[in-house]
Amino acid sequence: MSKNHDLSVPELGKTEEINLVEWKVSPGENVTQGTEMAEVETMKSTFSLEAPADGQVDEVLAEQGDSVEVGQRLATIKSV
């Protein structure tokens, strides 16, 4: 039985504006826990978001350049 894992925007301090700068992976691509999946940017710095689990990128739910919020799901990973 496969299980889905979400890549969500973590709490990044007291920031209000977060932008999705770049996807490092594409749907269908296999990732391992810790693989850099995306880069987000606040007014002060840039952060890498890593895969929370091993699996295959199932869905990408935001586009590069989008403004995103803390807790927002950005992608799903399907365990294989």
Backbone hydrogen bonds, N-H to C=O, Kabsch-Sander energy under -0.5 kcal/mol:
donor,donor_aa,acceptor,acceptor_aa,energy
5,H,77,I,-2.8
7,L,75,A,-2.9
8,S,6,D,-0.7
9,V,72,Q,-2.0
18,I,16,E,-0.6
18,I,68,V,-0.7
19,N,41,E,-2.6
20,L,66,D,-2.8
21,V,19,N,-0.9
21,V,39,E,-2.3
22,E,39,E,-1.5
24,K,37,M,-3.4
25,V,37,M,-0.9
28,G,57,V,-3.6
29,E,26,S,-2.0
31,V,55,G,-3.2
34,G,51,A,-2.4
35,T,32,T,-2.6
37,M,49,L,-3.2
38,A,49,L,-1.5
39,E,22,E,-2.4
40,V,47,F,-2.8
41,E,19,N,-2.5
42,T,45,S,-3.2
47,F,40,V,-3.2
49,L,38,A,-3.2
51,A,35,T,-2.6
55,G,31,V,-2.5
56,Q,78,K,-2.7
57,V,29,E,-3.0
58,D,76,T,-2.8
59,E,76,T,-1.2
61,L,59,E,-0.5
61,L,74,L,-3.5
62,A,74,L,-0.7
65,G,20,L,-4.0
66,D,63,E,-2.3
68,V,18,I,-2.7
68,V,66,D,-0.5
71,G,9,V,-3.1
72,Q,69,E,-2.2
74,L,7,L,-3.7
75,A,7,L,-1.4
76,T,59,E,-2.1
77,I,5,H,-3.1
78,K,56,Q,-3.1
79,S,3,K,-2.9
79,S,77,I,-0.6
